[in-house]
Amino acid sequence: MIMLDTNFLFAMEKPGHDADQRLRRWLARGEQIGVSAIVWTEYLCGPLPPAKIALADAIVQRKEPLLVTD
């Protein structure tokens, strides 16, 4: 599992950016992509059009919850 941070989520949207290229390689290898609940919340604060949210939601298969132990 590859865990992303908020900066990476925004950078991956830019075609040709290093983050975009890395993400494409990871997905081609079948890597699972995840984020913490905090990262996902920061990302959704946008502003983002619904299409970008839907795409990111499809890419990020796992959203780790924030637990009391954290």
N, CA, C, O and CB atoms as a CASP TS submission, in Angstrom:
PFRMAT TS
TARGET T0000
AUTHOR 0000-0000-0000
METHOD Language model
MODEL 1
PARENT N/A
ATOM      1  N   MET     1       0.843  -1.175   0.000  1.00  0.00           N
ATOM      2  CA  MET     1       0.000   0.000   0.000  1.00  0.00           C
ATOM      3  C   MET     1       0.884   1.232   0.000  1.00  0.00           C
ATOM      4  O   MET     1       1.840   1.331   0.770  1.00  0.00           O
ATOM      5  CB  MET     1      -0.957   0.001   1.210  1.00  0.00           C
ATOM      6  N   ILE     2       0.555   2.156  -0.863  1.00  0.00           N
ATOM      7  CA  ILE     2       1.262   3.437  -0.930  1.00  0.00           C
ATOM      8  C   ILE     2       0.329   4.497  -0.370  1.00  0.00           C
ATOM      9  O   ILE     2      -0.772   4.714  -0.876  1.00  0.00           O
ATOM     10  CB  ILE     2       1.709   3.786  -2.404  1.00  0.00           C
ATOM     11  N   MET     3       0.794   5.150   0.687  1.00  0.00           N
ATOM     12  CA  MET     3      -0.002   6.193   1.340  1.00  0.00           C
ATOM     13  C   MET     3       0.438   7.552   0.807  1.00  0.00           C
ATOM     14  O   MET     3       1.629   7.862   0.779  1.00  0.00           O
ATOM     15  CB  MET     3       0.147   6.130   2.896  1.00  0.00           C
ATOM     16  N   LEU     4      -0.528   8.352   0.389  1.00  0.00           N
ATOM     17  CA  LEU     4      -0.245   9.661  -0.181  1.00  0.00           C
ATOM     18  C   LEU     4      -0.530  10.768   0.821  1.00  0.00           C
ATOM     19  O   LEU     4      -1.311  10.593   1.756  1.00  0.00           O
ATOM     20  CB  LEU     4      -1.063   9.876  -1.448  1.00  0.00           C
ATOM     21  N   ASP     5       0.118  11.913   0.611  1.00  0.00           N
ATOM     22  CA  ASP     5      -0.214  13.092   1.410  1.00  0.00           C
ATOM     23  C   ASP     5      -1.012  14.065   0.549  1.00  0.00           C
ATOM     24  O   ASP     5      -1.176  13.865  -0.655  1.00  0.00           O
ATOM     25  CB  ASP     5       1.074  13.774   1.968  1.00  0.00           C
ATOM     26  N   THR     6      -1.498  15.107   1.182  1.00  0.00           N
ATOM     27  CA  THR     6      -2.358  16.066   0.479  1.00  0.00           C
ATOM     28  C   THR     6      -1.652  16.723  -0.698  1.00  0.00           C
ATOM     29  O   THR     6      -2.242  16.879  -1.768  1.00  0.00           O
ATOM     30  CB  THR     6      -2.840  17.134   1.441  1.00  0.00           C
ATOM     31  N   ASN     7      -0.396  17.109  -0.509  1.00  0.00           N
ATOM     32  CA  ASN     7       0.351  17.750  -1.596  1.00  0.00           C
ATOM     33  C   ASN     7       0.440  16.842  -2.816  1.00  0.00           C
ATOM     34  O   ASN     7       0.339  17.309  -3.951  1.00  0.00           O
ATOM     35  CB  ASN     7       1.758  18.131  -1.125  1.00  0.00           C
ATOM     36  N   PHE     8       0.629  15.543  -2.583  1.00  0.00           N
ATOM     37  CA  PHE     8       0.717  14.603  -3.690  1.00  0.00           C
ATOM     38  C   PHE     8      -0.616  14.528  -4.428  1.00  0.00           C
ATOM     39  O   PHE     8      -0.642  14.484  -5.658  1.00  0.00           O
ATOM     40  CB  PHE     8       1.132  13.213  -3.187  1.00  0.00           C
ATOM     41  N   LEU     9      -1.719  14.513  -3.688  1.00  0.00           N
ATOM     42  CA  LEU     9      -3.034  14.444  -4.338  1.00  0.00           C
ATOM     43  C   LEU     9      -3.237  15.605  -5.306  1.00  0.00           C
ATOM     44  O   LEU     9      -3.738  15.417  -6.414  1.00  0.00           O
ATOM     45  CB  LEU     9      -4.150  14.443  -3.286  1.00  0.00           C
ATOM     46  N   PHE    10      -2.848  16.796  -4.884  1.00  0.00           N
ATOM     47  CA  PHE    10      -3.001  17.947  -5.774  1.00  0.00           C
ATOM     48  C   PHE    10      -1.996  17.902  -6.927  1.00  0.00           C
ATOM     49  O   PHE    10      -2.328  18.272  -8.053  1.00  0.00           O
ATOM     50  CB  PHE    10      -2.834  19.248  -4.987  1.00  0.00           C
ATOM     51  N   ALA    11      -0.777  17.452  -6.651  1.00  0.00           N
ATOM     52  CA  ALA    11       0.254  17.397  -7.697  1.00  0.00           C
ATOM     53  C   ALA    11      -0.073  16.354  -8.761  1.00  0.00           C
ATOM     54  O   ALA    11       0.254  16.543  -9.932  1.00  0.00           O
ATOM     55  CB  ALA    11       1.617  17.091  -7.078  1.00  0.00           C
ATOM     56  N   MET    12      -0.716  15.254  -8.365  1.00  0.00           N
ATOM     57  CA  MET    12      -0.999  14.183  -9.332  1.00  0.00           C
ATOM     58  C   MET    12      -2.001  14.625 -10.394  1.00  0.00           C
ATOM     59  O   MET    12      -2.134  13.975 -11.431  1.00  0.00           O
ATOM     60  CB  MET    12      -1.529  12.947  -8.609  1.00  0.00           C
ATOM     61  N   GLU    13      -2.707  15.726 -10.139  1.00  0.00           N
ATOM     62  CA  GLU    13      -3.686  16.230 -11.110  1.00  0.00           C
ATOM     63  C   GLU    13      -3.041  16.935 -12.294  1.00  0.00           C
ATOM     64  O   GLU    13      -3.699  17.189 -13.303  1.00  0.00           O
ATOM     65  CB  GLU    13      -4.643  17.175 -10.429  1.00  0.00           C
ATOM     66  N   LYS    14      -1.753  17.252 -12.173  1.00  0.00           N
ATOM     67  CA  LYS    14      -1.065  18.004 -13.219  1.00  0.00           C
ATOM     68  C   LYS    14      -0.398  17.034 -14.195  1.00  0.00           C
ATOM     69  O   LYS    14       0.584  16.387 -13.832  1.00  0.00           O
ATOM     70  CB  LYS    14      -0.017  18.971 -12.605  1.00  0.00           C
ATOM     71  N   PRO    15      -0.906  16.920 -15.419  1.00  0.00           N
ATOM     72  CA  PRO    15      -0.320  15.999 -16.395  1.00  0.00           C
ATOM     73  C   PRO    15       1.175  16.257 -16.582  1.00  0.00           C
ATOM     74  O   PRO    15       1.608  17.399 -16.737  1.00  0.00           O
ATOM     75  CB  PRO    15      -1.043  16.122 -17.737  1.00  0.00           C
ATOM     76  N   GLY    16       1.942  15.186 -16.565  1.00  0.00           N
ATOM     77  CA  GLY    16       3.385  15.286 -16.765  1.00  0.00           C
ATOM     78  C   GLY    16       4.167  15.580 -15.504  1.00  0.00           C
ATOM     79  O   GLY    16       5.392  15.463 -15.507  1.00  0.00           O
ATOM     80  N   HIS    17       3.502  15.957 -14.426  1.00  0.00           N
ATOM     81  CA  HIS    17       4.170  16.218 -13.153  1.00  0.00           C
ATOM     82  C   HIS    17       4.756  14.900 -12.639  1.00  0.00           C
ATOM     83  O   HIS    17       4.232  13.825 -12.933  1.00  0.00           O
ATOM     84  CB  HIS    17       3.177  16.844 -12.106  1.00  0.00           C
ATOM     85  N   ASP    18       5.833  14.989 -11.879  1.00  0.00           N
ATOM     86  CA  ASP    18       6.463  13.795 -11.315  1.00  0.00           C
ATOM     87  C   ASP    18       5.449  12.945 -10.541  1.00  0.00           C
ATOM     88  O   ASP    18       5.481  11.717 -10.620  1.00  0.00           O
ATOM     89  CB  ASP    18       7.629  14.194 -10.394  1.00  0.00           C
ATOM     90  N   ALA    19       4.556  13.592  -9.800  1.00  0.00           N
ATOM     91  CA  ALA    19       3.547  12.858  -9.033  1.00  0.00           C
ATOM     92  C   ALA    19       2.610  12.091  -9.966  1.00  0.00           C
ATOM     93  O   ALA    19       2.251  10.949  -9.680  1.00  0.00           O
ATOM     94  CB  ALA    19       2.740  13.823  -8.143  1.00  0.00           C
ATOM     95  N   ASP    20       2.218  12.702 -11.059  1.00  0.00           N
ATOM     96  CA  ASP    20       1.363  12.045 -12.055  1.00  0.00           C
ATOM     97  C   ASP    20       2.063  10.813 -12.621  1.00  0.00           C
ATOM     98  O   ASP    20       1.450   9.752 -12.745  1.00  0.00           O
ATOM     99  CB  ASP    20       0.997  13.025 -13.196  1.00  0.00           C
ATOM    100  N   GLN    21       3.330  10.947 -12.960  1.00  0.00           N
ATOM    101  CA  GLN    21       4.085   9.826 -13.525  1.00  0.00           C
ATOM    102  C   GLN    21       4.264   8.693 -12.512  1.00  0.00           C
ATOM    103  O   GLN    21       4.115   7.520 -12.855  1.00  0.00           O
ATOM    104  CB  GLN    21       5.451  10.306 -14.012  1.00  0.00           C
ATOM    105  N   ARG    22       4.584   9.047 -11.269  1.00  0.00           N
ATOM    106  CA  ARG    22       4.731   8.019 -10.232  1.00  0.00           C
ATOM    107  C   ARG    22       3.416   7.278 -10.006  1.00  0.00           C
ATOM    108  O   ARG    22       3.390   6.050  -9.925  1.00  0.00           O
ATOM    109  CB  ARG    22       5.211   8.650  -8.914  1.00  0.00           C
ATOM    110  N   LEU    23       2.330   8.038  -9.906  1.00  0.00           N
ATOM    111  CA  LEU    23       1.029   7.422  -9.679  1.00  0.00           C
ATOM    112  C   LEU    23       0.699   6.438 -10.800  1.00  0.00           C
ATOM    113  O   LEU    23       0.222   5.334 -10.538  1.00  0.00           O
ATOM    114  CB  LEU    23      -0.064   8.497  -9.571  1.00  0.00           C
ATOM    115  N   ARG    24       0.949   6.832 -12.031  1.00  0.00           N
ATOM    116  CA  ARG    24       0.665   5.946 -13.162  1.00  0.00           C
ATOM    117  C   ARG    24       1.487   4.654 -13.088  1.00  0.00           C
ATOM    118  O   ARG    24       0.980   3.576 -13.398  1.00  0.00           O
ATOM    119  CB  ARG    24       0.949   6.671 -14.483  1.00  0.00           C
ATOM    120  N   ARG    25       2.757   4.766 -12.676  1.00  0.00           N
ATOM    121  CA  ARG    25       3.597   3.562 -12.523  1.00  0.00           C
ATOM    122  C   ARG    25       3.054   2.666 -11.414  1.00  0.00           C
ATOM    123  O   ARG    25       2.975   1.448 -11.581  1.00  0.00           O
ATOM    124  CB  ARG    25       5.065   3.954 -12.216  1.00  0.00           C
ATOM    125  N   TRP    26       2.683   3.262 -10.287  1.00  0.00           N
ATOM    126  CA  TRP    26       2.154   2.462  -9.181  1.00  0.00           C
ATOM    127  C   TRP    26       0.872   1.748  -9.575  1.00  0.00           C
ATOM    128  O   TRP    26       0.695   0.567  -9.276  1.00  0.00           O
ATOM    129  CB  TRP    26       1.902   3.341  -7.962  1.00  0.00           C
ATOM    130  N   LEU    27      -0.019   2.464 -10.245  1.00  0.00           N
ATOM    131  CA  LEU    27      -1.277   1.848 -10.662  1.00  0.00           C
ATOM    132  C   LEU    27      -1.039   0.742 -11.688  1.00  0.00           C
ATOM    133  O   LEU    27      -1.723  -0.281 -11.661  1.00  0.00           O
ATOM    134  CB  LEU    27      -2.219   2.905 -11.239  1.00  0.00           C
ATOM    135  N   ALA    28      -0.084   0.936 -12.585  1.00  0.00           N
ATOM    136  CA  ALA    28       0.245  -0.089 -13.587  1.00  0.00           C
ATOM    137  C   ALA    28       0.783  -1.350 -12.921  1.00  0.00           C
ATOM    138  O   ALA    28       0.574  -2.456 -13.420  1.00  0.00           O
ATOM    139  CB  ALA    28       1.275   0.453 -14.594  1.00  0.00           C
ATOM    140  N   ARG    29       1.475  -1.186 -11.797  1.00  0.00           N
ATOM    141  CA  ARG    29       2.007  -2.337 -11.047  1.00  0.00           C
ATOM    142  C   ARG    29       0.952  -2.972 -10.150  1.00  0.00           C
ATOM    143  O   ARG    29       1.198  -4.013  -9.541  1.00  0.00           O
ATOM    144  CB  ARG    29       3.204  -1.907 -10.201  1.00  0.00           C
ATOM    145  N   GLY    30      -0.222  -2.351 -10.066  1.00  0.00           N
ATOM    146  CA  GLY    30      -1.280  -2.900  -9.235  1.00  0.00           C
ATOM    147  C   GLY    30      -1.183  -2.519  -7.764  1.00  0.00           C
ATOM    148  O   GLY    30      -1.798  -3.158  -6.911  1.00  0.00           O
ATOM    149  N   GLU    31      -0.409  -1.477  -7.468  1.00  0.00           N
ATOM    150  CA  GLU    31      -0.277  -1.019  -6.085  1.00  0.00           C
ATOM    151  C   GLU    31      -1.609  -0.463  -5.590  1.00  0.00           C
ATOM    152  O   GLU    31      -2.352   0.151  -6.356  1.00  0.00           O
ATOM    153  CB  GLU    31       0.834   0.051  -5.964  1.00  0.00           C
ATOM    154  N   GLN    32      -1.909  -0.677  -4.316  1.00  0.00           N
ATOM    155  CA  GLN    32      -3.070  -0.045  -3.702  1.00  0.00           C
ATOM    156  C   GLN    32      -2.659   1.331  -3.222  1.00  0.00           C
ATOM    157  O   GLN    32      -1.566   1.515  -2.687  1.00  0.00           O
ATOM    158  CB  GLN    32      -3.636  -0.901  -2.529  1.00  0.00           C
ATOM    159  N   ILE    33      -3.533   2.288  -3.417  1.00  0.00           N
ATOM    160  CA  ILE    33      -3.268   3.672  -3.034  1.00  0.00           C
ATOM    161  C   ILE    33      -4.178   4.025  -1.862  1.00  0.00           C
ATOM    162  O   ILE    33      -5.374   3.734  -1.878  1.00  0.00           O
ATOM    163  CB  ILE    33      -3.492   4.652  -4.239  1.00  0.00           C
ATOM    164  N   GLY    34      -3.592   4.658  -0.844  1.00  0.00           N
ATOM    165  CA  GLY    34      -4.372   5.030   0.322  1.00  0.00           C
ATOM    166  C   GLY    34      -4.012   6.413   0.837  1.00  0.00           C
ATOM    167  O   GLY    34      -2.986   6.987   0.471  1.00  0.00           O
ATOM    168  N   VAL    35      -4.873   6.928   1.689  1.00  0.00           N
ATOM    169  CA  VAL    35      -4.646   8.201   2.375  1.00  0.00           C
ATOM    170  C   VAL    35      -5.230   8.082   3.777  1.00  0.00           C
ATOM    171  O   VAL    35      -6.062   7.215   4.046  1.00  0.00           O
ATOM    172  CB  VAL    35      -5.289   9.408   1.589  1.00  0.00           C
ATOM    173  N   SER    36      -4.786   8.956   4.654  1.00  0.00           N
ATOM    174  CA  SER    36      -5.408   9.023   5.974  1.00  0.00           C
ATOM    175  C   SER    36      -6.683   9.853   5.870  1.00  0.00           C
ATOM    176  O   SER    36      -6.883  10.586   4.902  1.00  0.00           O
ATOM    177  CB  SER    36      -4.429   9.629   7.031  1.00  0.00           C
ATOM    178  N   ALA    37      -7.527   9.730   6.866  1.00  0.00           N
ATOM    179  CA  ALA    37      -8.758  10.525   6.895  1.00  0.00           C
ATOM    180  C   ALA    37      -8.439  12.016   6.903  1.00  0.00           C
ATOM    181  O   ALA    37      -9.187  12.817   6.343  1.00  0.00           O
ATOM    182  CB  ALA    37      -9.608  10.159   8.124  1.00  0.00           C
ATOM    183  N   ILE    38      -7.334  12.386   7.535  1.00  0.00           N
ATOM    184  CA  ILE    38      -6.942  13.798   7.585  1.00  0.00           C
ATOM    185  C   ILE    38      -6.575  14.295   6.186  1.00  0.00           C
ATOM    186  O   ILE    38      -7.009  15.371   5.775  1.00  0.00           O
ATOM    187  CB  ILE    38      -5.751  14.001   8.559  1.00  0.00           C
ATOM    188  N   VAL    39      -5.790  13.525   5.467  1.00  0.00           N
ATOM    189  CA  VAL    39      -5.397  13.898   4.102  1.00  0.00           C
ATOM    190  C   VAL    39      -6.635  14.007   3.212  1.00  0.00           C
ATOM    191  O   VAL    39      -6.771  14.964   2.449  1.00  0.00           O
ATOM    192  CB  VAL    39      -4.396  12.863   3.514  1.00  0.00           C
ATOM    193  N   TRP    40      -7.527  13.040   3.306  1.00  0.00           N
ATOM    194  CA  TRP    40      -8.724  13.042   2.462  1.00  0.00           C
ATOM    195  C   TRP    40      -9.586  14.273   2.762  1.00  0.00           C
ATOM    196  O   TRP    40     -10.122  14.894   1.845  1.00  0.00           O
ATOM    197  CB  TRP    40      -9.543  11.745   2.677  1.00  0.00           C
ATOM    198  N   THR    41      -9.718  14.621   4.038  1.00  0.00           N
ATOM    199  CA  THR    41     -10.498  15.792   4.419  1.00  0.00           C
ATOM    200  C   THR    41      -9.866  17.074   3.882  1.00  0.00           C
ATOM    201  O   THR    41     -10.566  17.944   3.364  1.00  0.00           O
ATOM    202  CB  THR    41     -10.633  15.869   5.939  1.00  0.00           C
ATOM    203  N   GLU    42      -8.547  17.191   4.003  1.00  0.00           N
ATOM    204  CA  GLU    42      -7.859  18.378   3.468  1.00  0.00           C
ATOM    205  C   GLU    42      -8.076  18.491   1.961  1.00  0.00           C
ATOM    206  O   GLU    42      -8.332  19.577   1.442  1.00  0.00           O
ATOM    207  CB  GLU    42      -6.343  18.320   3.784  1.00  0.00           C
ATOM    208  N   TYR    43      -7.972  17.371   1.271  1.00  0.00           N
ATOM    209  CA  TYR    43      -8.146  17.374  -0.178  1.00  0.00           C
ATOM    210  C   TYR    43      -9.555  17.814  -0.561  1.00  0.00           C
ATOM    211  O   TYR    43      -9.731  18.611  -1.482  1.00  0.00           O
ATOM    212  CB  TYR    43      -7.853  15.987  -0.753  1.00  0.00           C
ATOM    213  N   LEU    44     -10.550  17.300   0.138  1.00  0.00           N
ATOM    214  CA  LEU    44     -11.937  17.622  -0.195  1.00  0.00           C
ATOM    215  C   LEU    44     -12.306  19.071   0.105  1.00  0.00           C
ATOM    216  O   LEU    44     -13.335  19.558  -0.364  1.00  0.00           O
ATOM    217  CB  LEU    44     -12.864  16.707   0.555  1.00  0.00           C
ATOM    218  N   CYS    45     -11.477  19.760   0.880  1.00  0.00           N
ATOM    219  CA  CYS    45     -11.736  21.179   1.157  1.00  0.00           C
ATOM    220  C   CYS    45     -11.535  22.026  -0.086  1.00  0.00           C
ATOM    221  O   CYS    45     -11.955  23.182  -0.126  1.00  0.00           O
ATOM    222  CB  CYS    45     -10.829  21.682   2.281  1.00  0.00           C
ATOM    223  N   GLY    46     -10.893  21.460  -1.101  1.00  0.00           N
ATOM    224  CA  GLY    46     -10.779  22.023  -2.436  1.00  0.00           C
ATOM    225  C   GLY    46     -10.385  23.473  -2.548  1.00  0.00           C
ATOM    226  O   GLY    46      -9.510  23.932  -1.814  1.00  0.00           O
ATOM    227  N   PRO    47     -10.992  24.190  -3.426  1.00  0.00           N
ATOM    228  CA  PRO    47     -12.209  23.872  -4.183  1.00  0.00           C
ATOM    229  C   PRO    47     -11.922  22.885  -5.323  1.00  0.00           C
ATOM    230  O   PRO    47     -10.935  23.013  -6.047  1.00  0.00           O
ATOM    231  CB  PRO    47     -12.833  25.160  -4.749  1.00  0.00           C
ATOM    232  N   LEU    48     -12.790  21.929  -5.454  1.00  0.00           N
ATOM    233  CA  LEU    48     -12.639  20.908  -6.483  1.00  0.00           C
ATOM    234  C   LEU    48     -13.972  20.676  -7.194  1.00  0.00           C
ATOM    235  O   LEU    48     -15.026  20.655  -6.559  1.00  0.00           O
ATOM    236  CB  LEU    48     -12.118  19.591  -5.870  1.00  0.00           C
ATOM    237  N   PRO    49     -13.917  20.504  -8.509  1.00  0.00           N
ATOM    238  CA  PRO    49     -15.147  20.132  -9.216  1.00  0.00           C
ATOM    239  C   PRO    49     -15.485  18.665  -8.907  1.00  0.00           C
ATOM    240  O   PRO    49     -14.589  17.873  -8.614  1.00  0.00           O
ATOM    241  CB  PRO    49     -14.992  20.353 -10.763  1.00  0.00           C
ATOM    242  N   PRO    50     -16.761  18.308  -8.971  1.00  0.00           N
ATOM    243  CA  PRO    50     -17.172  16.928  -8.668  1.00  0.00           C
ATOM    244  C   PRO    50     -16.420  15.866  -9.478  1.00  0.00           C
ATOM    245  O   PRO    50     -16.176  14.771  -8.970  1.00  0.00           O
ATOM    246  CB  PRO    50     -18.651  16.781  -8.918  1.00  0.00           C
ATOM    247  N   ALA    51     -16.058  16.162 -10.701  1.00  0.00           N
ATOM    248  CA  ALA    51     -15.347  15.173 -11.529  1.00  0.00           C
ATOM    249  C   ALA    51     -13.975  14.832 -10.939  1.00  0.00           C
ATOM    250  O   ALA    51     -13.561  13.673 -10.972  1.00  0.00           O
ATOM    251  CB  ALA    51     -15.180  15.703 -12.968  1.00  0.00           C
ATOM    252  N   LYS    52     -13.270  15.828 -10.401  1.00  0.00           N
ATOM    253  CA  LYS    52     -11.956  15.565  -9.794  1.00  0.00           C
ATOM    254  C   LYS    52     -12.096  14.767  -8.510  1.00  0.00           C
ATOM    255  O   LYS    52     -11.274  13.900  -8.216  1.00  0.00           O
ATOM    256  CB  LYS    52     -11.220  16.880  -9.512  1.00  0.00           C
ATOM    257  N   ILE    53     -13.135  15.060  -7.749  1.00  0.00           N
ATOM    258  CA  ILE    53     -13.369  14.295  -6.524  1.00  0.00           C
ATOM    259  C   ILE    53     -13.664  12.839  -6.869  1.00  0.00           C
ATOM    260  O   ILE    53     -13.145  11.932  -6.218  1.00  0.00           O
ATOM    261  CB  ILE    53     -14.536  14.905  -5.709  1.00  0.00           C
ATOM    262  N   ALA    54     -14.479  12.611  -7.872  1.00  0.00           N
ATOM    263  CA  ALA    54     -14.820  11.247  -8.288  1.00  0.00           C
ATOM    264  C   ALA    54     -13.592  10.495  -8.778  1.00  0.00           C
ATOM    265  O   ALA    54     -13.426   9.315  -8.468  1.00  0.00           O
ATOM    266  CB  ALA    54     -15.885  11.272  -9.384  1.00  0.00           C
ATOM    267  N   LEU    55     -12.731  11.159  -9.537  1.00  0.00           N
ATOM    268  CA  LEU    55     -11.513  10.513 -10.034  1.00  0.00           C
ATOM    269  C   LEU    55     -10.586  10.151  -8.878  1.00  0.00           C
ATOM    270  O   LEU    55     -10.081   9.030  -8.811  1.00  0.00           O
ATOM    271  CB  LEU    55     -10.783  11.432 -11.033  1.00  0.00           C
ATOM    272  N   ALA    56     -10.365  11.090  -7.974  1.00  0.00           N
ATOM    273  CA  ALA    56      -9.507  10.810  -6.819  1.00  0.00           C
ATOM    274  C   ALA    56     -10.092   9.689  -5.975  1.00  0.00           C
ATOM    275  O   ALA    56      -9.355   8.839  -5.476  1.00  0.00           O
ATOM    276  CB  ALA    56      -9.320  12.072  -5.963  1.00  0.00           C
ATOM    277  N   ASP    57     -11.398   9.680  -5.812  1.00  0.00           N
ATOM    278  CA  ASP    57     -12.054   8.628  -5.035  1.00  0.00           C
ATOM    279  C   ASP    57     -11.840   7.259  -5.669  1.00  0.00           C
ATOM    280  O   ASP    57     -11.696   6.265  -4.956  1.00  0.00           O
ATOM    281  CB  ASP    57     -13.550   8.917  -4.906  1.00  0.00           C
ATOM    282  N   ALA    58     -11.818   7.194  -6.993  1.00  0.00           N
ATOM    283  CA  ALA    58     -11.574   5.930  -7.687  1.00  0.00           C
ATOM    284  C   ALA    58     -10.122   5.485  -7.563  1.00  0.00           C
ATOM    285  O   ALA    58      -9.842   4.289  -7.491  1.00  0.00           O
ATOM    286  CB  ALA    58     -11.948   6.057  -9.155  1.00  0.00           C
ATOM    287  N   ILE    59      -9.205   6.436  -7.537  1.00  0.00           N
ATOM    288  CA  ILE    59      -7.776   6.119  -7.443  1.00  0.00           C
ATOM    289  C   ILE    59      -7.397   5.690  -6.026  1.00  0.00           C
ATOM    290  O   ILE    59      -6.649   4.731  -5.829  1.00  0.00           O
ATOM    291  CB  ILE    59      -6.931   7.331  -7.868  1.00  0.00           C
ATOM    292  N   VAL    60      -7.923   6.414  -5.054  1.00  0.00           N
ATOM    293  CA  VAL    60      -7.584   6.142  -3.647  1.00  0.00           C
ATOM    294  C   VAL    60      -8.536   5.069  -3.135  1.00  0.00           C
ATOM    295  O   VAL    60      -9.680   5.347  -2.776  1.00  0.00           O
ATOM    296  CB  VAL    60      -7.675   7.451  -2.760  1.00  0.00           C
ATOM    297  N   GLN    61      -8.034   3.835  -3.110  1.00  0.00           N
ATOM    298  CA  GLN    61      -8.895   2.721  -2.725  1.00  0.00           C
ATOM    299  C   GLN    61      -9.128   2.644  -1.222  1.00  0.00           C
ATOM    300  O   GLN    61     -10.139   2.108  -0.769  1.00  0.00           O
ATOM    301  CB  GLN    61      -8.301   1.429  -3.206  1.00  0.00           C
ATOM    302  N   ARG    62      -8.193   3.181  -0.458  1.00  0.00           N
ATOM    303  CA  ARG    62      -8.312   3.047   0.994  1.00  0.00           C
ATOM    304  C   ARG    62      -8.176   4.396   1.677  1.00  0.00           C
ATOM    305  O   ARG    62      -7.215   5.132   1.454  1.00  0.00           O
ATOM    306  CB  ARG    62      -7.258   2.079   1.532  1.00  0.00           C
ATOM    307  N   LYS    63      -9.145   4.700   2.505  1.00  0.00           N
ATOM    308  CA  LYS    63      -9.100   5.914   3.320  1.00  0.00           C
ATOM    309  C   LYS    63      -9.042   5.457   4.778  1.00  0.00           C
ATOM    310  O   LYS    63     -10.030   4.980   5.336  1.00  0.00           O
ATOM    311  CB  LYS    63     -10.354   6.861   3.047  1.00  0.00           C
ATOM    312  N   GLU    64      -7.868   5.613   5.376  1.00  0.00           N
ATOM    313  CA  GLU    64      -7.646   5.125   6.737  1.00  0.00           C
ATOM    314  C   GLU    64      -8.363   6.011   7.742  1.00  0.00           C
ATOM    315  O   GLU    64      -8.191   7.229   7.722  1.00  0.00           O
ATOM    316  CB  GLU    64      -6.144   5.069   7.057  1.00  0.00           C
ATOM    317  N   PRO    65      -9.165   5.421   8.623  1.00  0.00           N
ATOM    318  CA  PRO    65      -9.866   6.237   9.622  1.00  0.00           C
ATOM    319  C   PRO    65      -8.912   6.773  10.682  1.00  0.00           C
ATOM    320  O   PRO    65      -7.833   6.222  10.904  1.00  0.00           O
ATOM    321  CB  PRO    65     -10.974   5.422  10.288  1.00  0.00           C
ATOM    322  N   LEU    66      -9.323   7.838  11.321  1.00  0.00           N
ATOM    323  CA  LEU    66      -8.591   8.400  12.439  1.00  0.00           C
ATOM    324  C   LEU    66      -9.122   7.725  13.698  1.00  0.00           C
ATOM    325  O   LEU    66     -10.311   7.817  14.002  1.00  0.00           O
ATOM    326  CB  LEU    66      -8.740   9.968  12.506  1.00  0.00           C
ATOM    327  N   LEU    67      -8.245   7.050  14.425  1.00  0.00           N
ATOM    328  CA  LEU    67      -8.656   6.297  15.607  1.00  0.00           C
ATOM    329  C   LEU    67      -8.187   6.988  16.890  1.00  0.00           C
ATOM    330  O   LEU    67      -7.290   7.832  16.863  1.00  0.00           O
ATOM    331  CB  LEU    67      -8.103   4.866  15.545  1.00  0.00           C
ATOM    332  N   VAL    68      -8.789   6.627  17.976  1.00  0.00           N
ATOM    333  CA  VAL    68      -8.401   7.181  19.274  1.00  0.00           C
ATOM    334  C   VAL    68      -6.930   6.918  19.538  1.00  0.00           C
ATOM    335  O   VAL    68      -6.254   7.766  20.120  1.00  0.00           O
ATOM    336  CB  VAL    68      -9.261   6.585  20.404  1.00  0.00           C
ATOM    337  N   THR    69      -6.413   5.763  19.126  1.00  0.00           N
ATOM    338  CA  THR    69      -4.997   5.432  19.354  1.00  0.00           C
ATOM    339  C   THR    69      -4.053   6.309  18.550  1.00  0.00           C
ATOM    340  O   THR    69      -2.872   6.414  18.880  1.00  0.00           O
ATOM    341  CB  THR    69      -4.743   3.981  19.013  1.00  0.00           C
ATOM    342  N   ASP    70      -4.558   6.935  17.506  1.00  0.00           N
ATOM    343  CA  ASP    70      -3.719   7.846  16.709  1.00  0.00           C
ATOM    344  C   ASP    70      -3.481   9.126  17.466  1.00  0.00           C
ATOM    345  O   ASP    70      -2.799  10.021  16.967  1.00  0.00           O
ATOM    346  CB  ASP    70      -4.368   8.152  15.348  1.00  0.00           C
TER
END
